[in-house]
Structure formats: C-alpha cells, structure tokens
Amino acid sequence: VKDMIYKNSESEIDIEQCLSVSKYRESLIHEEPEAICVEEEELDIRVQFQICSHNTSTQLYEDVQDMEIGENALDTVCEGLKDLSEACFGYLLECFLVEDLMEMKKLHFEEVINFLLRFADGKIRRIMFMNVMQLKNNG
C-alpha cells in the first residue's frame, strides 16, 4: 500500500479515496509501539534494576549516616546518584525507550532524595540536591 501511495502521488486519481489506503492511514494513526523486550526479559531487567537500586540507595544512606555534621556530602551524593543513573538505569536501557527512562529516572531520583533527606539528620539539605541535579543536567 505504501508503494502504491508513493507511485500514485502525482496521479490525477485521488488514491486517498481507496479503502486500502484509508485503512493504511488509519493503522498509522493507531499503531502501538512494538515492545522492545518480551515480558520475561522485561521482568528480569526490572528485578536487576530493583536490586541494583536498592543496594546503591542503601550504600548511599549508610555513607550519609557515617558522615559528620558539616562534612561535605556533595561528592558522596553525586557519586551515589551517578551510580544509580549509570549502573542501575543501564539495565533498563535494554527494554525501555530513552524518553520513558528519563521520566523514570527523574521520579526515582526524587524518591531517593526525599528518603535521604528524611534520615540524614541535618547532614544534607535539599539545596545540596538541587546543586547535584544542576551539575548532572549541565554535565
């Protein structure tokens, strides 16, 4: 159908009135994106991501807990978020579109940051996370 449309684009006949052409156009509008991975692969990838994220977040939490108040936590937090971004989200690259991953990453980082802020006992502040995210966006 695609070739037929192309070959007849300069024709006097209005090929757009043909049933097969209109069905083809309709299918393009309602076409669902193909799955990148089969369900089993996606489940395995999600489990790997969750394990990696849990381990990385736990290590980041422990590192922040071990800090003294006033100690510069920026490097530690940046490194932890970098690990989450590269290692953990790297698993998801196999099965998810980049646009979807960017949104997932943003939401996940917000969760991790809020978690750390609740348990950091004043060792880190939200403004520090804003600096980290700014560095990440610029770098």
C-alpha positions in Angstrom: 0.0 0.0 0.0 2.8 2.3 0.9 4.4 1.9 -2.6 1.1 2.3 -4.3 0.6 5.6 -2.5 4.0 6.8 -3.4 3.8 5.7 -7.1 0.4 7.4 -7.5 1.1 10.6 -5.6 1.4 12.6 -8.9 -1.6 10.9 -10.5 -4.9 12.6 -11.3 -6.7 9.8 -9.5 -7.4 10.5 -5.8 -5.9 7.4 -4.3 -6.7 8.6 -0.8 -10.3 7.6 -1.5 -9.4 3.9 -1.8 -10.4 1.7 1.1 -7.0 0.1 1.4 -5.3 3.5 1.6 -7.6 4.8 4.2 -7.2 1.6 6.3 -3.4 2.0 5.9 -3.5 5.7 7.1 -5.8 4.7 10.0 -3.4 2.0 11.0 -0.5 4.5 11.1 -2.5 6.7 13.5 -3.4 4.0 15.9 -0.3 1.9 15.6 1.0 0.9 19.0 4.8 0.9 19.6 6.3 -2.5 19.4 7.6 -4.0 22.6 11.3 -3.8 22.9 11.6 -6.9 25.1 9.3 -9.8 25.7 7.6 -9.9 29.1 10.0 -12.4 30.7 13.0 -10.3 29.7 11.4 -7.1 31.0 10.6 -8.8 34.3 14.2 -10.0 34.7 15.5 -6.5 33.8 13.2 -4.8 36.3 14.4 -7.2 39.1 18.0 -6.5 38.2 17.3 -2.7 38.3 15.5 -3.0 41.7 18.3 -5.0 43.3 20.9 -2.5 41.9 18.8 0.5 43.0 18.2 -1.0 46.5 21.9 -1.8 47.0 23.1 1.6 45.7 20.5 3.6 47.7 21.3 1.6 50.9 25.0 2.2 50.4 24.3 5.9 49.9 22.2 6.0 53.0 25.0 4.3 55.0 27.6 6.7 53.6 25.5 9.7 54.7 24.9 8.2 58.1 28.6 7.8 58.6 29.3 11.4 57.9 29.8 14.1 60.5 27.5 17.1 60.5 29.1 19.8 58.4 31.1 17.3 56.3 30.7 18.0 52.6 28.3 15.3 51.4 28.1 16.6 47.8 30.7 14.2 46.4 29.1 11.2 48.1 25.6 12.1 46.9 26.8 12.9 43.4 28.6 9.6 43.3 25.6 7.6 44.5 23.2 9.3 42.0 25.8 8.7 39.3 25.9 5.0 40.2 22.1 4.9 40.1 22.0 6.7 36.8 24.6 4.7 35.0 24.7 1.2 36.5 21.1 0.7 37.7 19.3 2.5 34.9 21.7 0.9 32.5 19.8 -2.4 33.0 16.5 -0.7 31.8 18.1 0.6 28.6 17.6 -2.8 27.1 13.8 -2.7 27.4 12.6 0.9 27.7 12.6 3.9 25.4 15.0 6.7 26.4 12.2 9.2 26.8 10.5 6.9 29.3 13.7 6.3 31.1 14.4 10.0 31.6 11.0 10.4 33.3 11.5 7.2 35.4 15.0 8.5 36.4 13.6 11.8 37.5 10.9 10.3 39.6 13.3 7.7 41.1 15.9 10.3 42.0 13.2 12.4 43.7 12.2 9.3 45.8 15.9 8.6 46.8 16.5 12.3 47.6 13.4 12.5 49.8 14.4 9.3 51.5 17.9 10.6 52.3 16.5 13.9 53.5 14.2 12.2 56.0 17.1 10.2 57.5 20.1 12.5 57.1 19.8 14.2 60.5 20.8 17.6 59.1 23.9 16.3 57.3 22.4 17.2 54.0 20.0 19.8 52.8 17.6 19.9 49.8 19.6 22.8 48.3 22.6 20.4 48.0 20.5 18.1 45.9 19.4 20.9 43.7 23.1 21.6 43.1 23.7 18.0 42.3 20.8 17.9 39.8 22.0 21.1 38.3 25.5 19.6 37.9 24.0 16.5 36.4 21.9 18.5 33.9 24.9 20.6 32.8 27.4 17.8 32.7 
